[in-house]
């Protein structure tokens, strides 16, 4: 029944788009039919499941079990593209008449050479690797098209908030993910408190040509974090199949929440290629839909550009530049949040309350990021390539707020509606929060990477040296004013107060070496047909961090076996060390403790020993692939942390150890010819245990709250996600997109009464660690897109306009990201965005 509602409301969205955009023009048109058979060039057998598309469009069909296809199109000349997994694509011309046209096609089997297999292709056949199509990022209904939010429809990625760009992979923390753009490492903001403040992610999907996501088992070249690696390649015009094409291409995107533009071209006969993009978002309307009302003024801006210039046939230089300025301003006014239980049983009365807050003051958060990188690439020979690059990354983050909140907790009669009289006062207080904090982090990196093709072996190696500088200034306090529990005496409590500054510099060094081997070919087993059947990649990574004077060694091994034409098996084993970054180093200063006192020079890198085993089976007739992957992580030297909204608070100590295991399933394919859809399910268990040394340093009460195996903060047991695309029947210029997300409740630590600070007034302390669960996260987003050809020939080719209407959070589901707590230790949910309508215009030229 729920699925039926999804499609009914999806049809409503399509109808609304049709009403807004008007009916399509109707012209007299004659139609013809293209029929034919697709066979294998080796044995002449018919090929089922071959995709047949009209070149340059999403319109097409697929061959049946006997290799036959049938396609109805308007009369005229067309280029038809035939493609299938394991075969080289082919484009044939067909002139379609009213009498019909016959086109029979033979596809050749594609056998990749070793260097092509390991270095340039077959990424999705490696353990834990998923390819993300930038076109799907554009089509997916999300509040912002920053690319990171699209990863939430990947197996193993935790689902919990639509406001943040950060993500958790296979039970890991937000700080355990590597991100590379054109081979340069970039970073997330350090200390945002809420997802609304983060701004746009630094990945601009309009510039991207390839997005590869490693959810585990990645090789040594990608570094040492515990969870994942995202490898993004921006397009390099002039370096493709048509280097002489100097035409200008690009896009313009406008919506009610954001706007962007990008352009790319090449010159000098393809020797110089460049692309540039700019984005601007002002989503105040979107953020203002939450319980907290006020004057939201977010302004997110970024500019990115890349270019490559070939000095000669073997030498080229490449540069990438990023500047982002994200400002979040808010003048809060009031907030009313309802919570509790409504009972229809007369013997069990309702316990329904409201937290009513009147707020005054303002807050301003700013995140300014600057990145610049340059690379020199030299092809010494056809088999030996050298790359050397330098990069600078800077982030300046500031938060300033002085907000006073007058709070009233009311017992509410749920039958009387929302009105001031419907309030039986249970308690009131005034909370004042002040902060004037800033952190400035700079990274300077030099690196070399080398690749040597030896036929059945491909050697890769490299080194890096990085200097880091941290400048942290903190000044914050929280004061609660109210009456004692007897309501007689006024009470003023300073919950926390800290003023401090810390400046220090450190350095990091690292090197790696790995070898990819075509095992059967190297051993001379199986003849020519064995090429690429079994590939194994092994390597070693070494890293040094001056802060704790620590060296780590990380051996890794992965393999891929093409068992049959339809079945591929993969596996990986490896040790991953994550050097502590500033977030882990600083810990969480409390009371009068200084930042310097929280910096632990004896801290060690967190370590994960990972085992991954998976397989993928292709069903050619259905054009579907079923993929399953199981994993186990043995974790030690962990630095415990908690999450408040999106802020990660680390202990600054190696105080826990544990494990994570799970299973990821994905069904992916063309449910509709030319449009890929997928369904994911993941099962996860993540546990940790505090060390005896750590427990001995706590009070008796805190020791009891941390005993035994405890869920880790990202222990999301079940997740389901899907992205489904379809055409509107009878009009292929209309497409419908639907994204579904479900994640079972994440753990959290409730508050408990602490010691009395004065008569009748108690402080709050953490309760049993991770003993509570947030409600499940549920979300359905749908969109309908009308594609219009504006001109057959524009600046650099055809000009197309896409008009999209998106219904975000279609069922208006209440999702909770965190809890706050009243003086009576009642939990008040902080909810995410309700149903929102967003219109989008996308022009490509």
Helices and strands as residue ranges (DSSP letters): H 2-21, E 31-40, E 51-54, E 60-62, E 68-74, E 76-84, E 87-96, E 101-102, E 105-107, H 114-115, I 116-120, G 123-125, E 129-132, H 134-139, G 149-153, E 177-181, E 184-186, G 195-197, E 208-214, G 220-222, E 228-234, E 249-255, E 258-267, G 268-270, E 272-281, H 284-287, E 292-310, E 315-341, E 351-379, E 384-411, E 424-453, E 457-483, E 490-518, H 519-523, G 527-530, E 534-545, E 550-562, E 567-578, H 582-586, H 595-598, E 606-619, E 624-644, E 647-672, E 675-690, H 692-696, H 700-705, E 710-711, E 718-728, E 731-743, E 747-748, E 751-758, E 761-766, E 772-773, E 777-791, E 799-808, E 816-821, E 827-831, E 836-844
